[in-house]
Amino acid sequence: MLVDIVLAVAAFYFSIPLIAGYFAYSYGRSFWLWFTISTFFPIITHFILFTLVYMDERVTAKDKLNRRERAESDQLVKDLIESIPEVKRLSKKKVNV
């Protein structure tokens, strides 16, 4: 009876680090590092891990937005330059020379 209770408590206690380790692994972090840390500091580790993942996702989204804006502005400048007749005429002269 006592062994059953100890095993149930151990299974519950180690389910928390397993969840933290899986969450860390799914976002590209070390499973065993976060499993070990979460074994000793179970609740605090989850908040730290959630914060780190949130910050990484925020930075990644910002970088994607900056790249998209840069590509759109480059395309806009290219379209504007091609639409100006003087620039077309000058570029044709350079090719002919």
Phi, psi and omega per residue, in radians:
M1 nan -0.797 3.139
L2 -1.153 -0.643 3.123
V3 -1.127 -0.689 3.113
D4 -1.088 -0.744 3.137
I5 -1.147 -0.774 3.131
V6 -1.082 -0.752 3.118
L7 -1.141 -0.675 3.121
A8 -1.142 -0.762 3.120
V9 -1.144 -0.734 3.125
A10 -1.123 -0.712 3.120
A11 -1.108 -0.739 3.098
F12 -1.142 -0.776 -3.101
Y13 -1.113 -0.704 -3.115
F14 -1.455 -0.125 3.054
S15 -1.252 -0.550 3.122
I16 -1.141 -0.870 3.075
P17 -1.119 -0.566 3.089
L18 -1.097 -0.731 3.114
I19 -1.131 -0.773 3.124
A20 -1.118 -0.728 3.119
G21 -1.124 -0.734 3.116
Y22 -1.142 -0.756 3.114
F23 -1.066 -0.762 3.118
A24 -1.126 -0.762 -3.130
Y25 -1.113 -0.667 -3.120
S26 -1.215 -0.316 3.083
Y27 -1.884 0.355 3.005
G28 1.471 0.342 3.106
R29 -1.895 2.984 -3.074
S30 -1.306 2.151 3.115
F31 -1.090 -0.890 -3.021
W32 -1.195 -0.593 3.096
L33 -1.103 -0.868 -3.100
W34 -1.271 -0.507 3.037
F35 -1.115 -0.792 -3.131
T36 -1.136 -0.814 3.138
I37 -1.090 -0.733 -3.114
S38 -1.227 -0.369 3.065
T39 -1.142 -0.654 -3.098
F40 -1.593 -0.562 -3.139
F41 -2.263 1.301 -2.937
P42 -1.102 -0.893 -3.036
I43 -1.346 -0.737 -3.123
I44 -1.067 -0.684 -3.113
T45 -1.094 -0.664 3.130
H46 -1.113 -0.759 3.118
F47 -1.132 -0.718 3.107
I48 -1.115 -0.779 -3.134
L49 -1.137 -0.745 3.093
F50 -1.066 -0.716 3.133
T51 -1.140 -0.769 3.129
L52 -1.089 -0.755 3.135
V53 -1.158 -0.718 3.114
Y54 -1.059 -0.774 3.137
M55 -1.138 -0.722 3.111
D56 -1.098 -0.767 3.134
E57 -1.131 -0.646 3.133
R58 -1.161 -0.760 3.118
V59 -1.153 -0.720 3.127
T60 -1.100 -0.753 3.129
A61 -1.122 -0.695 3.129
K62 -1.144 -0.707 3.111
D63 -1.127 -0.728 3.107
K64 -1.093 -0.715 3.127
L65 -1.132 -0.757 3.125
N66 -1.095 -0.730 3.116
R67 -1.119 -0.717 3.137
R68 -1.150 -0.758 3.117
E69 -1.100 -0.710 3.129
R70 -1.113 -0.733 3.129
A71 -1.158 -0.699 3.121
E72 -1.165 -0.704 3.127
S73 -1.190 -0.660 3.071
D74 -1.095 -0.730 3.119
Q75 -1.145 -0.680 3.125
L76 -1.121 -0.775 3.119
V77 -1.099 -0.751 3.124
K78 -1.065 -0.769 3.115
D79 -1.117 -0.696 3.125
L80 -1.145 -0.742 3.140
I81 -1.126 -0.706 3.134
E82 -1.225 -0.413 -3.112
S83 -1.455 -0.247 -3.137
I84 -1.448 2.152 -3.074
P85 -1.146 -0.619 -3.129
E86 -1.109 -0.658 -3.139
V87 -1.185 -0.672 3.099
K88 -1.105 -0.753 -3.130
R89 -1.135 -0.727 3.135
L90 -1.178 -0.666 3.134
S91 -1.200 -0.555 3.077
K92 -1.205 -0.662 3.110
K93 -1.127 -0.674 3.130
K94 -1.127 -0.646 -3.139
V95 -1.218 -0.671 -3.113
N96 -1.278 -0.462 -3.079
V97 -1.327 nan nan
